[in-house]
Amino acid sequence: MGVELHLATADEVLCSGDDRLVDLVDGLLHHGVVVRGELWLTVADVDLVFLGVDLLLAAPHKIRPADQPT
């Protein structure tokens, strides 16, 4: 059994018409959002350390549907 994935654009998420921050965060968690970050530590044009982070922020029922066994 697969989970259907729909990628929303930033306009779809942000153009909900809600002015409150709590409504914006609720909308982001309801649809899910991926946050990607990179950090490079470079000395004298030599890359020493790379740190990459991918975070998935979503409501629990979006990540694991209720009908899926644990």
Biopython code that builds the backbone (N, CA, C, O; Angstrom):
import numpy as np
from Bio.PDB.StructureBuilder import StructureBuilder

atoms = [
    (1, "MET", "N", (0.848, -1.168, 0.000)),
    (1, "MET", "CA", (0.000, 0.000, 0.000)),
    (1, "MET", "C", (0.895, 1.233, 0.000)),
    (1, "MET", "O", (1.748, 1.384, 0.874)),
    (2, "GLY", "N", (0.702, 2.116, -0.981)),
    (2, "GLY", "CA", (1.523, 3.306, -1.095)),
    (2, "GLY", "C", (0.840, 4.528, -0.527)),
    (2, "GLY", "O", (-0.378, 4.564, -0.356)),
    (3, "VAL", "N", (1.637, 5.510, -0.244)),
    (3, "VAL", "CA", (1.140, 6.787, 0.255)),
    (3, "VAL", "C", (1.197, 7.779, -0.899)),
    (3, "VAL", "O", (2.230, 7.907, -1.557)),
    (4, "GLU", "N", (0.099, 8.478, -1.149)),
    (4, "GLU", "CA", (0.060, 9.456, -2.226)),
    (4, "GLU", "C", (0.778, 10.716, -1.793)),
    (4, "GLU", "O", (0.543, 11.222, -0.695)),
    (5, "LEU", "N", (1.648, 11.225, -2.644)),
    (5, "LEU", "CA", (2.442, 12.406, -2.337)),
    (5, "LEU", "C", (2.084, 13.510, -3.315)),
    (5, "LEU", "O", (2.117, 13.301, -4.527)),
    (6, "HIS", "N", (1.743, 14.679, -2.802)),
    (6, "HIS", "CA", (1.437, 15.847, -3.626)),
    (6, "HIS", "C", (2.366, 16.963, -3.183)),
    (6, "HIS", "O", (2.375, 17.332, -2.009)),
    (7, "LEU", "N", (3.148, 17.505, -4.108)),
    (7, "LEU", "CA", (4.051, 18.601, -3.798)),
    (7, "LEU", "C", (3.327, 19.920, -4.044)),
    (7, "LEU", "O", (2.928, 20.224, -5.168)),
    (8, "ALA", "N", (3.166, 20.686, -2.989)),
    (8, "ALA", "CA", (2.504, 21.991, -3.086)),
    (8, "ALA", "C", (3.558, 23.061, -3.338)),
    (8, "ALA", "O", (4.675, 22.987, -2.826)),
    (9, "THR", "N", (3.191, 24.033, -4.118)),
    (9, "THR", "CA", (4.086, 25.159, -4.342)),
    (9, "THR", "C", (4.001, 26.113, -3.159)),
    (9, "THR", "O", (3.083, 26.034, -2.343)),
    (10, "ALA", "N", (4.967, 27.010, -3.081)),
    (10, "ALA", "CA", (4.967, 27.992, -1.993)),
    (10, "ALA", "C", (3.727, 28.868, -2.062)),
    (10, "ALA", "O", (3.172, 29.244, -1.029)),
    (11, "ASP", "N", (3.288, 29.197, -3.277)),
    (11, "ASP", "CA", (2.089, 30.030, -3.422)),
    (11, "ASP", "C", (0.848, 29.320, -2.884)),
    (11, "ASP", "O", (0.004, 29.957, -2.254)),
    (12, "GLU", "N", (0.723, 28.010, -3.122)),
    (12, "GLU", "CA", (-0.429, 27.262, -2.624)),
    (12, "GLU", "C", (-0.470, 27.257, -1.104)),
    (12, "GLU", "O", (-1.543, 27.358, -0.509)),
    (13, "VAL", "N", (0.680, 27.141, -0.482)),
    (13, "VAL", "CA", (0.734, 27.084, 0.976)),
    (13, "VAL", "C", (0.546, 28.461, 1.595)),
    (13, "VAL", "O", (-0.175, 28.607, 2.582)),
    (14, "LEU", "N", (1.193, 29.473, 1.020)),
    (14, "LEU", "CA", (1.195, 30.800, 1.635)),
    (14, "LEU", "C", (-0.012, 31.651, 1.267)),
    (14, "LEU", "O", (-0.294, 32.624, 1.966)),
    (15, "CYS", "N", (-0.725, 31.332, 0.217)),
    (15, "CYS", "CA", (-1.859, 32.158, -0.224)),
    (15, "CYS", "C", (-3.176, 31.663, 0.345)),
    (15, "CYS", "O", (-4.196, 31.670, -0.344)),
    (16, "SER", "N", (-3.159, 31.241, 1.573)),
    (16, "SER", "CA", (-4.386, 30.751, 2.184)),
    (16, "SER", "C", (-5.274, 31.897, 2.674)),
    (16, "SER", "O", (-6.441, 31.671, 2.992)),
    (17, "GLY", "N", (-4.747, 33.119, 2.741)),
    (17, "GLY", "CA", (-5.533, 34.262, 3.182)),
    (17, "GLY", "C", (-5.519, 34.446, 4.692)),
    (17, "GLY", "O", (-6.138, 35.388, 5.187)),
    (18, "ASP", "N", (-4.843, 33.592, 5.439)),
    (18, "ASP", "CA", (-4.771, 33.717, 6.890)),
    (18, "ASP", "C", (-3.646, 34.689, 7.259)),
    (18, "ASP", "O", (-2.553, 34.634, 6.695)),
    (19, "ASP", "N", (-3.929, 35.565, 8.201)),
    (19, "ASP", "CA", (-2.950, 36.560, 8.590)),
    (19, "ASP", "C", (-2.167, 36.156, 9.830)),
    (19, "ASP", "O", (-1.133, 36.751, 10.133)),
    (20, "ARG", "N", (-2.648, 35.157, 10.544)),
    (20, "ARG", "CA", (-2.006, 34.792, 11.801)),
    (20, "ARG", "C", (-0.913, 33.762, 11.589)),
    (20, "ARG", "O", (-1.048, 32.875, 10.746)),
    (21, "LEU", "N", (0.170, 33.871, 12.347)),
    (21, "LEU", "CA", (1.302, 32.957, 12.245)),
    (21, "LEU", "C", (0.889, 31.533, 12.573)),
    (21, "LEU", "O", (1.363, 30.595, 11.933)),
    (22, "VAL", "N", (0.017, 31.350, 13.555)),
    (22, "VAL", "CA", (-0.410, 30.004, 13.936)),
    (22, "VAL", "C", (-1.142, 29.323, 12.777)),
    (22, "VAL", "O", (-1.017, 28.113, 12.592)),
    (23, "ASP", "N", (-1.897, 30.088, 12.003)),
    (23, "ASP", "CA", (-2.577, 29.519, 10.848)),
    (23, "ASP", "C", (-1.589, 29.139, 9.752)),
    (23, "ASP", "O", (-1.771, 28.128, 9.074)),
    (24, "LEU", "N", (-0.548, 29.943, 9.578)),
    (24, "LEU", "CA", (0.487, 29.629, 8.591)),
    (24, "LEU", "C", (1.221, 28.347, 8.969)),
    (24, "LEU", "O", (1.432, 27.475, 8.126)),
    (25, "VAL", "N", (1.610, 28.233, 10.238)),
    (25, "VAL", "CA", (2.310, 27.028, 10.702)),
    (25, "VAL", "C", (1.398, 25.811, 10.602)),
    (25, "VAL", "O", (1.851, 24.734, 10.215)),
    (26, "ASP", "N", (0.123, 25.966, 10.943)),
    (26, "ASP", "CA", (-0.827, 24.869, 10.826)),
    (26, "ASP", "C", (-0.954, 24.414, 9.378)),
    (26, "ASP", "O", (-1.003, 23.214, 9.108)),
    (27, "GLY", "N", (-1.006, 25.353, 8.452)),
    (27, "GLY", "CA", (-1.080, 25.007, 7.035)),
    (27, "GLY", "C", (0.167, 24.284, 6.552)),
    (27, "GLY", "O", (0.078, 23.333, 5.775)),
    (28, "LEU", "N", (1.333, 24.735, 7.013)),
    (28, "LEU", "CA", (2.575, 24.070, 6.630)),
    (28, "LEU", "C", (2.631, 22.645, 7.168)),
    (28, "LEU", "O", (3.041, 21.727, 6.457)),
    (29, "LEU", "N", (2.221, 22.456, 8.419)),
    (29, "LEU", "CA", (2.232, 21.115, 8.996)),
    (29, "LEU", "C", (1.188, 20.210, 8.353)),
    (29, "LEU", "O", (1.410, 19.008, 8.208)),
    (30, "HIS", "N", (0.054, 20.781, 7.968)),
    (30, "HIS", "CA", (-0.997, 19.993, 7.330)),
    (30, "HIS", "C", (-0.543, 19.484, 5.963)),
    (30, "HIS", "O", (-0.807, 18.336, 5.606)),
    (31, "HIS", "N", (0.138, 20.335, 5.200)),
    (31, "HIS", "CA", (0.601, 19.942, 3.875)),
    (31, "HIS", "C", (1.965, 19.259, 3.932)),
    (31, "HIS", "O", (2.277, 18.435, 3.073)),
    (32, "GLY", "N", (2.767, 19.587, 4.918)),
    (32, "GLY", "CA", (4.120, 19.064, 5.017)),
    (32, "GLY", "C", (5.082, 19.979, 4.283)),
    (32, "GLY", "O", (4.736, 20.557, 3.253)),
    (33, "VAL", "N", (6.273, 20.107, 4.806)),
    (33, "VAL", "CA", (7.288, 20.958, 4.192)),
    (33, "VAL", "C", (8.652, 20.317, 4.428)),
    (33, "VAL", "O", (8.902, 19.735, 5.484)),
    (34, "VAL", "N", (9.523, 20.432, 3.438)),
    (34, "VAL", "CA", (10.892, 19.938, 3.550)),
    (34, "VAL", "C", (11.806, 21.146, 3.659)),
    (34, "VAL", "O", (11.744, 22.065, 2.842)),
    (35, "VAL", "N", (12.651, 21.132, 4.673)),
    (35, "VAL", "CA", (13.616, 22.199, 4.885)),
    (35, "VAL", "C", (15.000, 21.601, 4.640)),
    (35, "VAL", "O", (15.373, 20.597, 5.248)),
    (36, "ARG", "N", (15.742, 22.224, 3.753)),
    (36, "ARG", "CA", (17.078, 21.720, 3.414)),
    (36, "ARG", "C", (18.099, 22.798, 3.723)),
    (36, "ARG", "O", (17.911, 23.965, 3.379)),
    (37, "GLY", "N", (19.178, 22.398, 4.371)),
    (37, "GLY", "CA", (20.232, 23.353, 4.696)),
    (37, "GLY", "C", (21.609, 22.745, 4.479)),
    (37, "GLY", "O", (21.800, 21.535, 4.606)),
    (38, "GLU", "N", (22.557, 23.602, 4.151)),
    (38, "GLU", "CA", (23.942, 23.171, 3.956)),
    (38, "GLU", "C", (24.874, 24.150, 4.649)),
    (38, "GLU", "O", (24.652, 25.361, 4.641)),
    (39, "LEU", "N", (25.912, 23.603, 5.243)),
    (39, "LEU", "CA", (26.927, 24.421, 5.892)),
    (39, "LEU", "C", (28.296, 23.909, 5.445)),
    (39, "LEU", "O", (28.601, 22.725, 5.586)),
    (40, "TRP", "N", (29.107, 24.805, 4.911)),
    (40, "TRP", "CA", (30.459, 24.472, 4.478)),
    (40, "TRP", "C", (31.451, 25.231, 5.357)),
    (40, "TRP", "O", (31.312, 26.437, 5.563)),
    (41, "LEU", "N", (32.447, 24.522, 5.871)),
    (41, "LEU", "CA", (33.529, 25.168, 6.605)),
    (41, "LEU", "C", (34.760, 25.122, 5.710)),
    (41, "LEU", "O", (35.294, 24.051, 5.421)),
    (42, "THR", "N", (35.203, 26.302, 5.276)),
    (42, "THR", "CA", (36.297, 26.403, 4.323)),
    (42, "THR", "C", (37.378, 27.310, 4.896)),
    (42, "THR", "O", (37.096, 28.385, 5.425)),
    (43, "VAL", "N", (38.620, 26.852, 4.779)),
    (43, "VAL", "CA", (39.762, 27.650, 5.210)),
    (43, "VAL", "C", (40.741, 27.702, 4.043)),
    (43, "VAL", "O", (41.147, 26.662, 3.525)),
    (44, "ALA", "N", (41.115, 28.893, 3.632)),
    (44, "ALA", "CA", (42.062, 29.116, 2.542)),
    (44, "ALA", "C", (41.628, 28.371, 1.280)),
    (44, "ALA", "O", (42.435, 27.707, 0.630)),
    (45, "ASP", "N", (40.335, 28.492, 0.943)),
    (45, "ASP", "CA", (39.756, 27.854, -0.245)),
    (45, "ASP", "C", (39.857, 26.332, -0.232)),
    (45, "ASP", "O", (39.817, 25.699, -1.287)),
    (46, "VAL", "N", (39.986, 25.742, 0.954)),
    (46, "VAL", "CA", (39.991, 24.289, 1.108)),
    (46, "VAL", "C", (38.763, 23.905, 1.928)),
    (46, "VAL", "O", (38.612, 24.331, 3.073)),
    (47, "ASP", "N", (37.885, 23.093, 1.329)),
    (47, "ASP", "CA", (36.685, 22.652, 2.041)),
    (47, "ASP", "C", (37.080, 21.618, 3.085)),
    (47, "ASP", "O", (37.612, 20.558, 2.754)),
    (48, "LEU", "N", (36.814, 21.936, 4.352)),
    (48, "LEU", "CA", (37.177, 21.042, 5.443)),
    (48, "LEU", "C", (35.988, 20.239, 5.946)),
    (48, "LEU", "O", (36.107, 19.037, 6.183)),
    (49, "VAL", "N", (34.850, 20.889, 6.111)),
    (49, "VAL", "CA", (33.683, 20.227, 6.694)),
    (49, "VAL", "C", (32.450, 20.603, 5.884)),
    (49, "VAL", "O", (32.259, 21.762, 5.516)),
    (50, "PHE", "N", (31.622, 19.607, 5.617)),
    (50, "PHE", "CA", (30.319, 19.834, 4.989)),
    (50, "PHE", "C", (29.267, 19.210, 5.888)),
    (50, "PHE", "O", (29.393, 18.058, 6.305)),
    (51, "LEU", "N", (28.234, 19.975, 6.181)),
    (51, "LEU", "CA", (27.121, 19.477, 6.977)),
    (51, "LEU", "C", (25.845, 19.731, 6.188)),
    (51, "LEU", "O", (25.519, 20.876, 5.874)),
    (52, "GLY", "N", (25.123, 18.657, 5.868)),
    (52, "GLY", "CA", (23.871, 18.778, 5.136)),
    (52, "GLY", "C", (22.727, 18.258, 5.988)),
    (52, "GLY", "O", (22.847, 17.219, 6.638)),
    (53, "VAL", "N", (21.617, 18.983, 5.983)),
    (53, "VAL", "CA", (20.466, 18.610, 6.791)),
    (53, "VAL", "C", (19.206, 18.681, 5.927)),
    (53, "VAL", "O", (18.971, 19.677, 5.242)),
    (54, "ASP", "N", (18.411, 17.632, 5.965)),
    (54, "ASP", "CA", (17.090, 17.617, 5.340)),
    (54, "ASP", "C", (16.080, 17.301, 6.427)),
    (54, "ASP", "O", (16.169, 16.254, 7.069)),
    (55, "LEU", "N", (15.119, 18.192, 6.642)),
    (55, "LEU", "CA", (14.096, 18.005, 7.665)),
    (55, "LEU", "C", (12.732, 17.915, 7.005)),
    (55, "LEU", "O", (12.411, 18.693, 6.107)),
    (56, "LEU", "N", (11.943, 16.970, 7.454)),
    (56, "LEU", "CA", (10.560, 16.858, 7.003)),
    (56, "LEU", "C", (9.679, 17.271, 8.169)),
    (56, "LEU", "O", (9.682, 16.629, 9.219)),
    (57, "LEU", "N", (8.924, 18.348, 7.976)),
    (57, "LEU", "CA", (8.002, 18.822, 9.000)),
    (57, "LEU", "C", (6.584, 18.578, 8.496)),
    (57, "LEU", "O", (6.163, 19.147, 7.489)),
    (58, "ALA", "N", (5.863, 17.733, 9.204)),
    (58, "ALA", "CA", (4.492, 17.418, 8.807)),
    (58, "ALA", "C", (3.749, 16.867, 10.012)),
    (58, "ALA", "O", (4.351, 16.446, 11.001)),
    (59, "ALA", "N", (2.436, 16.879, 9.905)),
    (59, "ALA", "CA", (1.609, 16.287, 10.947)),
    (59, "ALA", "C", (1.833, 14.774, 10.950)),
    (59, "ALA", "O", (2.058, 14.186, 9.893)),
    (60, "PRO", "N", (1.775, 14.139, 12.118)),
    (60, "PRO", "CA", (2.042, 12.690, 12.194)),
    (60, "PRO", "C", (1.166, 11.846, 11.278)),
    (60, "PRO", "O", (1.635, 10.844, 10.739)),
    (61, "HIS", "N", (-0.094, 12.227, 11.091)),
    (61, "HIS", "CA", (-0.964, 11.424, 10.244)),
    (61, "HIS", "C", (-0.598, 11.560, 8.766)),
    (61, "HIS", "O", (-1.024, 10.739, 7.953)),
    (62, "LYS", "N", (0.179, 12.579, 8.404)),
    (62, "LYS", "CA", (0.648, 12.719, 7.024)),
    (62, "LYS", "C", (1.856, 11.827, 6.767)),
    (62, "LYS", "O", (2.043, 11.338, 5.653)),
    (63, "ILE", "N", (2.671, 11.614, 7.785)),
    (63, "ILE", "CA", (3.860, 10.788, 7.632)),
    (63, "ILE", "C", (3.497, 9.312, 7.674)),
    (63, "ILE", "O", (3.968, 8.536, 6.842)),
    (64, "ARG", "N", (2.673, 8.919, 8.625)),
    (64, "ARG", "CA", (2.253, 7.524, 8.760)),
    (64, "ARG", "C", (0.741, 7.498, 8.907)),
    (64, "ARG", "O", (0.213, 7.817, 9.972)),
    (65, "PRO", "N", (0.041, 7.119, 7.843)),
    (65, "PRO", "CA", (-1.430, 7.055, 7.929)),
    (65, "PRO", "C", (-1.899, 6.109, 9.018)),
    (65, "PRO", "O", (-1.184, 5.172, 9.374)),
    (66, "ALA", "N", (-3.088, 6.339, 9.551)),
    (66, "ALA", "CA", (-3.619, 5.551, 10.663)),
    (66, "ALA", "C", (-3.819, 4.092, 10.306)),
    (66, "ALA", "O", (-3.722, 3.236, 11.185)),
    (67, "ASP", "N", (-4.097, 3.774, 9.036)),
    (67, "ASP", "CA", (-4.351, 2.395, 8.649)),
    (67, "ASP", "C", (-3.072, 1.604, 8.405)),
    (67, "ASP", "O", (-3.135, 0.407, 8.126)),
    (68, "GLN", "N", (-1.913, 2.249, 8.506)),
    (68, "GLN", "CA", (-0.640, 1.562, 8.310)),
    (68, "GLN", "C", (-0.153, 1.003, 9.648)),
    (68, "GLN", "O", (-0.126, 1.731, 10.640)),
    (69, "PRO", "N", (0.235, -0.287, 9.694)),
    (69, "PRO", "CA", (0.708, -0.858, 10.956)),
    (69, "PRO", "C", (2.036, -0.249, 11.384)),
    (69, "PRO", "O", (2.820, 0.201, 10.548)),
    (70, "THR", "N", (2.282, -0.238, 12.690)),
    (70, "THR", "CA", (3.513, 0.329, 13.228)),
    (70, "THR", "C", (4.642, -0.650, 13.172)),
    (70, "THR", "O", (5.756, -0.332, 13.588)),
]
sb = StructureBuilder()
sb.init_structure("model")
sb.init_model(0)
sb.init_chain("A")
sb.init_seg("    ")
for serial, (resi, resn, name, xyz) in enumerate(atoms, 1):
    if name == "N":
        sb.init_residue(resn, " ", resi, " ")
    sb.init_atom(name, np.array(xyz, "f"), 0.0, 1.0, " ", f" {name:<3s}", serial, name[0])
structure = sb.get_structure()
